[in-house]
Structures are given as structure tokens and as C-alpha cells.
Amino acid sequence: MTDRQVSTQVKKEIPSHFNWIITLLLCLFLGGIGVHRFYVGKIGTGLLYLFTLGLFGIGVLIDLIVIVCGSFRDKAGYKIKPM
């Protein structure tokens, strides 16, 4: 295994320090303006969501499903999982 593969494997194991409930609520109530993406450090896609109203609602719906499933990742690549 290379160092890159080990690093990717470690990221899959360690949960993010961001709170899952807060991320879920931000997506649910303010997802149309990308607040949940700003919260987890994804500034670029947060701006995209802000200017397109959550990719016309489709992006917010997808993010909501991914967050509920526990597969949403922060900027560093760590999963934001329910406690």
C-alpha cells in the first residue's frame, strides 16, 4: 500500500468534528443558500448554492439524502456521521 492509499483509508475511518445534527438542520432550513456547505468548509460549492438557490433545489435534496445516510463529507474528506 502506498502512503496515499493509507491516508485515504484513514479518512474513511475517522469521523469529522462537525456536528451531524447542525449540518442536517442547516441543510433542511437554509440549504437553498448553501449555509450547510459553508459550515463544513466547502466555500466554493457554498457560493454556487447561494447563487443558484441550491442548484435549483435539486442539490439541496441530494445533500439532504446524503447527510441523513451519514455519507456527507467535510472539506478535509472526513464523513459527518450521526453520533
C-alpha positions in Angstrom: 0.0 0.0 0.0 1.2 3.5 -0.8 1.1 6.4 1.6 -1.8 7.9 -0.4 -3.9 4.7 -0.1 -3.2 4.6 3.7 -4.2 8.3 4.0 -7.5 7.7 2.1 -8.2 4.6 4.3 -7.6 6.6 7.5 -10.0 9.3 6.3 -12.7 6.7 5.9 -12.4 5.6 9.5 -12.1 8.9 11.4 -15.4 10.9 11.7 -15.5 14.6 11.2 -15.5 17.1 14.1 -18.6 18.8 12.6 -21.9 18.1 14.3 -24.3 15.9 12.2 -27.5 17.4 13.7 -26.3 21.0 12.9 -25.4 20.1 9.4 -28.8 18.4 8.9 -30.7 21.3 10.3 -28.8 23.9 8.3 -29.4 21.9 5.1 -33.1 21.5 5.9 -33.8 25.1 6.7 -31.1 27.1 4.9 -29.9 24.7 2.2 -31.2 26.9 -0.6 -28.5 29.4 0.2 -25.8 26.9 0.9 -25.3 27.5 4.6 -24.6 23.8 5.4 -21.8 23.8 2.8 -20.2 27.0 4.3 -20.5 25.3 7.7 -18.4 22.3 6.7 -15.8 24.4 4.9 -16.9 23.9 1.3 -16.8 27.6 0.4 -16.8 27.2 -3.4 -19.9 25.0 -3.6 -21.5 27.1 -0.9 -21.2 30.1 -3.2 -22.5 28.0 -6.1 -25.6 27.0 -4.0 -26.0 30.7 -2.9 -26.2 32.0 -6.5 -28.3 29.1 -7.9 -30.6 28.6 -4.9 -29.2 25.2 -4.0 -28.7 24.1 -7.6 -32.4 24.9 -8.2 -33.4 22.7 -5.2 -32.0 19.5 -6.7 -28.6 19.9 -5.0 -30.2 20.5 -1.6 -32.4 17.4 -1.9 -29.4 15.3 -2.8 -27.3 16.8 0.1 -30.2 16.1 2.5 -30.3 12.5 1.5 -26.5 12.1 1.7 -26.5 13.8 5.2 -29.2 11.5 6.5 -27.4 8.5 5.2 -24.2 9.6 7.0 -22.1 9.9 3.9 -21.7 13.7 3.7 -18.1 14.8 3.9 -16.4 18.0 5.2 -13.7 19.9 3.3 -11.0 17.6 4.5 -12.8 14.5 3.3 -14.0 13.2 6.7 -17.5 11.8 7.0 -20.0 13.7 9.1 -21.8 10.9 10.9 -24.6 10.8 13.4 -23.5 10.1 16.9 
